[in-house]
Amino acid sequence: MTIDDGLASPAVKLGTPLVFNLYTNPREDEEKVATETWVIGPVLKMVAEFEASVKKHPLISMGTPDPYTPPMN
């Protein structure tokens, strides 16, 4: 999971995902403490599954011409 401050700065890998309750913090203010910490376990599981799938099926590089034809294995 990464965070991006804008187009000029590089993405930074986070230790844990940022969690926002959009009912109590609709502006996603990072200064407000998230009390929904129960969600971090399931989210980290989904992140691990996604990262494993990316190792098996790499992402398409930016700037790849469309239509994309995947390499034959």
C-alpha positions as a printed Julia matrix, in Angstrom:
73×3 Matrix{Float64}:
   0.0     0.0     0.0
   1.43    3.37   -0.95
   0.61    7.03   -0.45
   1.29    9.73   -3.01
   1.63   13.41   -1.99
   1.24   14.58   -5.55
   2.66   14.22   -9.0
   6.08   15.61   -8.07
   6.86   13.42   -5.06
   7.51    9.67   -5.13
   5.04    7.2    -3.63
   5.89    6.02   -0.1
   5.16    2.46    1.06
   3.06    2.41    4.23
   3.48   -0.08    7.06
  -0.29   -0.36    7.45
  -3.15    0.93    5.32
  -4.74    4.28    6.11
  -8.26    3.68    7.45
 -11.0     6.3     7.21
 -14.61    6.08    8.39
 -16.33    8.21    5.76
 -19.35    8.73    8.03
 -17.32   10.34   10.82
 -14.44   11.66    8.68
 -15.79   12.39    5.17
 -12.81   14.59    4.3
 -10.35   11.78    5.08
  -8.49   14.02    7.52
  -5.33   12.12    8.51
  -5.18   13.96   11.85
  -8.41   12.3    13.09
  -7.77    9.03   14.9
  -9.39    5.97   13.3
 -11.2     3.81   15.86
 -12.11    1.08   13.36
  -8.86   -0.85   13.85
 -10.65   -4.21   13.44
 -10.62   -3.63    9.67
  -6.81   -3.63    9.39
  -6.53   -7.46    9.62
  -8.95   -8.17    6.74
  -7.47   -5.35    4.65
  -3.9    -6.63    5.13
  -5.1   -10.08    4.02
  -6.54   -8.55    0.83
  -3.32   -6.58    0.24
  -1.24   -9.78    0.59
  -3.52  -11.62   -1.85
  -3.24   -8.74   -4.34
   0.57   -8.61   -4.04
   0.76  -12.39   -4.59
  -1.43  -12.12   -7.69
   0.79   -9.32   -9.07
   3.83  -11.61   -8.71
   2.0   -14.3   -10.67
   0.4   -11.9   -13.19
   2.52   -8.69  -13.45
   0.8    -5.36  -13.94
   0.76   -3.78  -17.4
   3.41   -1.05  -17.58
   2.35    2.56  -17.99
   2.55    3.71  -21.59
   1.85    0.25  -23.02
   0.04    0.62  -26.37
  -3.64   -0.25  -26.52
  -4.84   -2.85  -27.39
  -2.6    -4.88  -25.07
  -1.58   -8.39  -26.01
  -0.18  -10.36  -23.06
   3.02  -12.36  -23.56
   2.59  -16.05  -24.32
   4.0   -18.41  -21.68
